[in-house]
Amino acid sequence: MAEVHVIGQIMGASGFSESSLFCKWGIHTGAAWKLLSGVREGQTQVDTPQIGDMAYWSHPIDLHFATKGLQGWPRLHFQVWSQDSFGRCQLAGYGFCHVPSSPGTHQLACPTWRPLGSWREQLARAFVGGGPQLLQVDTIYSGADRYRLHTAAGGTVHVEISLVLRNFDRYGVEC
């Protein structure tokens, strides 16, 4: 089978109004894809920027896939959370981006968004924390019901990824 190596790191995030950020991430693929090594999801540490608004995580990603075709090409999805001084966590944004299909090193900037909810939920979020969250995480990257949501823009997650493609021509898979 054709193989894809995804090696890189989640550099960090910028543009969020909240501080003390961390990120939960995952990778979604189609049915024809098999994970040979690596983990499909993870979480970064919390970083509180001291200068500027960039939270640095430098969280490694190292995945090795085998595939029979291009359908269901990998997509990275993110949940950025903020942590207050009491250790309570609040959603800062959801986002996803497609893993590039060409070999080499790529810099990705993944914009994020969060559900707004009703005016009461917005008011409660401002004073108490919390706020609306998605019931099904696959809504982040599937898009089926996303168009019905009222959302607010979040910041940007920065990712650096290197791709190595192997045996695509041997198995008749064309990029």
SULLIN-V643903 format. One record per residue. RES is the residue in one letter. SS is DSSP state (H for helix, E for strand, L for the rest). PSI is psi in whole degrees, 0 to 359 (999 if undefined). D_LAST is the distance of its C-alpha to the last C-alpha in Angstrom with 1 decimal. Layout:
RES:SS:PSI:D_LAST ; RES:SS:PSI:D_LAST
This chain:
M:L:158:14.3 ; A:E:150:11.1 ; E:E:147:12.2 ; V:E:126:11.7 ; H:E:124:14.7 ; V:E:113:15.6 ; I:E:131:18.7 ; G:E:208:20.8 ; Q:E:151:23.6 ; I:E:106:24.9 ; M:E:311:27.0 ; G:E:199:29.3 ; A:E:151:30.1 ; S:E:161:32.1 ; G:L:7:33.8 ; F:L:143:35.3 ; S:L:336:39.0 ; E:L:161:39.6 ; S:L:184:40.0 ; S:L:65:39.7 ; L:E:148:36.1 ; F:E:166:34.0 ; C:E:133:30.6 ; K:E:131:29.5 ; W:E:162:25.8 ; G:E:168:23.5 ; I:E:135:19.9 ; H:E:135:19.0 ; T:L:169:16.3 ; G:L:178:16.1 ; A:L:335:18.2 ; A:L:0:15.6 ; W:E:138:15.3 ; K:E:127:18.0 ; L:E:117:19.4 ; L:E:322:20.5 ; S:E:156:22.3 ; G:L:178:23.2 ; V:L:142:24.6 ; R:L:344:23.1 ; E:E:163:25.6 ; G:E:185:28.2 ; Q:E:140:30.7 ; T:L:176:31.7 ; Q:L:169:35.2 ; V:L:136:37.3 ; D:E:132:37.6 ; T:L:109:40.2 ; P:L:132:39.6 ; Q:L:325:42.8 ; I:L:129:41.8 ; G:L:190:39.5 ; D:L:11:37.4 ; M:L:121:34.4 ; A:E:125:34.4 ; Y:E:129:32.9 ; W:E:319:31.4 ; S:E:47:29.2 ; H:E:123:28.1 ; P:E:147:25.7 ; I:E:128:22.5 ; D:E:102:21.3 ; L:E:147:19.0 ; H:E:117:17.4 ; F:E:153:15.4 ; A:E:143:14.6 ; T:E:155:12.5 ; K:L:349:12.5 ; G:L:177:9.7 ; L:L:343:7.7 ; Q:L:133:11.0 ; G:L:31:13.1 ; W:L:144:10.8 ; P:L:143:13.7 ; R:E:131:16.2 ; L:E:135:19.1 ; H:E:147:22.4 ; F:E:148:25.6 ; Q:E:116:29.3 ; V:E:131:31.5 ; W:E:152:35.2 ; S:E:152:38.3 ; Q:E:130:41.3 ; D:L:182:44.8 ; S:L:344:47.8 ; F:L:2:48.9 ; G:L:7:45.6 ; R:L:141:44.6 ; C:E:143:40.9 ; Q:E:138:39.7 ; L:E:131:36.3 ; A:E:334:35.1 ; G:E:152:31.7 ; Y:E:151:28.6 ; G:E:163:25.0 ; F:E:159:21.3 ; C:E:150:18.1 ; H:E:140:14.4 ; V:L:131:13.0 ; P:L:153:10.7 ; S:L:1:6.9 ; S:L:143:7.5 ; P:L:156:10.0 ; G:E:187:13.6 ; T:E:136:16.3 ; H:E:139:16.4 ; Q:E:121:19.5 ; L:E:140:19.4 ; A:E:112:22.4 ; C:E:110:22.7 ; P:E:150:25.6 ; T:E:164:27.9 ; W:E:164:30.4 ; R:E:150:33.3 ; P:E:140:35.3 ; L:L:314:38.5 ; G:L:190:40.7 ; S:L:172:44.2 ; W:H:329:46.5 ; R:H:318:48.4 ; E:H:323:45.3 ; Q:H:318:44.5 ; L:H:316:48.2 ; A:H:321:48.2 ; R:H:320:45.0 ; A:H:323:46.7 ; F:H:325:49.9 ; V:L:330:49.1 ; G:L:184:45.4 ; G:L:225:42.9 ; G:L:169:41.5 ; P:L:147:39.3 ; Q:L:161:36.2 ; L:L:140:33.6 ; L:L:325:34.7 ; Q:L:119:31.2 ; V:L:332:28.7 ; D:L:348:25.7 ; T:H:335:26.9 ; I:H:314:25.4 ; Y:H:348:21.8 ; S:H:321:22.3 ; G:L:357:24.1 ; A:L:313:26.2 ; D:L:3:29.6 ; R:H:329:28.7 ; Y:H:340:29.8 ; R:H:351:33.3 ; L:L:144:33.8 ; H:L:123:35.9 ; T:E:164:34.4 ; A:E:144:35.1 ; A:E:143:32.6 ; G:E:212:32.5 ; G:E:206:31.3 ; T:E:134:27.9 ; V:E:131:26.3 ; H:E:128:24.8 ; V:E:140:22.0 ; E:E:121:20.7 ; I:E:140:17.6 ; S:E:137:16.0 ; L:E:135:12.8 ; V:E:121:12.5 ; L:E:138:9.6 ; R:E:137:11.4 ; N:L:21:11.4 ; F:L:318:7.8 ; D:L:325:8.9 ; R:L:326:12.3 ; Y:L:12:11.7 ; G:L:19:9.8 ; V:L:120:6.7 ; E:L:132:3.8 ; C:L:999:0.0
